[in-house]
Amino acid sequence: MKNLKELQPILTAVYCINRTNGQEDEDIRNLIDYVFRQILGCNTNLLLLCCIGKTKETIMPEITQILKEDTNYYKDMEYREAIRK
């Protein structure tokens, strides 16, 4: 992977969105749990606590902040949008 340092914040975003969408996908949760435990050497316990009682709408500002600070995700989305125009 080109930017491995972006892996954890991106997986964090996917995990949190999946936990808060009201219809959590168990396969996604299990895959992300596996990556955190086996590849990154950590677990999702604190992420789970952060998601309790939140909806996607209430957690997205935090997710957006994480992605803006720790990844190039939004810059890439802006670039892709500019290309389409």
C-alpha positions as CSV (number, residue, x, y, z in Angstrom):
1,M,0.0,0.0,0.0
2,K,1.3,3.4,-0.9
3,N,0.4,5.3,2.2
4,L,0.2,2.6,4.9
5,K,0.1,5.3,7.7
6,E,-3.4,6.2,6.4
7,L,-4.7,2.6,6.9
8,Q,-5.6,3.0,10.6
9,P,-7.6,6.2,10.3
10,I,-9.5,5.0,7.2
11,L,-10.4,1.7,9.0
12,T,-11.4,3.7,12.0
13,A,-13.8,5.7,9.9
14,V,-15.3,2.6,8.2
15,Y,-15.6,0.8,11.6
16,C,-17.4,3.8,13.2
17,I,-19.7,4.4,10.3
18,N,-20.5,0.7,10.2
19,R,-21.3,0.6,13.9
20,T,-23.6,3.6,13.8
21,N,-25.6,3.0,10.6
22,G,-28.3,1.0,12.5
23,Q,-27.7,-2.1,10.4
24,E,-24.2,-3.0,11.3
25,D,-22.6,-5.5,8.8
26,E,-21.1,-8.2,10.9
27,D,-18.7,-9.2,8.1
28,I,-17.3,-5.7,7.9
29,R,-16.9,-5.6,11.7
30,N,-15.1,-8.9,11.8
31,L,-12.7,-8.0,9.0
32,I,-11.8,-4.7,10.6
33,D,-11.4,-6.3,14.0
34,Y,-9.0,-8.8,12.4
35,V,-7.0,-6.1,10.7
36,F,-6.7,-4.0,13.9
37,R,-5.7,-7.1,16.0
38,Q,-3.5,-9.1,13.6
39,I,-2.0,-6.4,11.3
40,L,-2.0,-3.2,13.4
41,G,-1.5,-4.8,16.8
42,C,-4.3,-3.1,18.6
43,N,-8.0,-3.6,19.1
44,T,-11.3,-1.8,18.6
45,N,-12.5,-1.7,22.2
46,L,-12.1,2.1,22.5
47,L,-13.7,2.7,19.1
48,L,-16.7,0.7,20.2
49,L,-17.1,2.9,23.3
50,C,-16.8,6.0,21.1
51,C,-19.7,4.8,18.9
52,I,-22.2,3.9,21.7
53,G,-25.3,6.0,21.4
54,K,-24.2,7.8,18.2
55,T,-25.8,7.9,14.8
56,K,-23.9,8.3,11.6
57,E,-25.0,12.0,11.5
58,T,-23.6,12.7,15.0
59,I,-20.3,10.9,14.5
60,M,-19.5,12.2,11.0
61,P,-17.9,15.5,12.3
62,E,-15.4,13.5,14.3
63,I,-14.8,11.1,11.4
64,T,-14.3,14.0,9.0
65,Q,-11.7,15.6,11.4
66,I,-9.8,12.3,11.7
67,L,-9.7,11.9,7.9
68,K,-8.7,15.5,7.3
69,E,-5.9,15.4,9.9
70,D,-4.5,11.9,9.2
71,T,-5.2,11.2,5.5
72,N,-5.4,12.7,2.1
73,Y,-8.9,11.4,1.6
74,Y,-10.7,14.7,1.2
75,K,-7.9,16.1,-1.0
76,D,-8.2,13.1,-3.2
77,M,-12.0,13.5,-3.4
78,E,-11.5,17.2,-4.4
79,Y,-9.0,16.2,-7.1
80,R,-11.4,13.5,-8.5
81,E,-14.3,16.0,-8.5
82,A,-12.1,18.6,-10.4
83,I,-11.2,15.9,-13.0
84,R,-14.9,15.1,-13.6
85,K,-15.8,18.7,-14.4
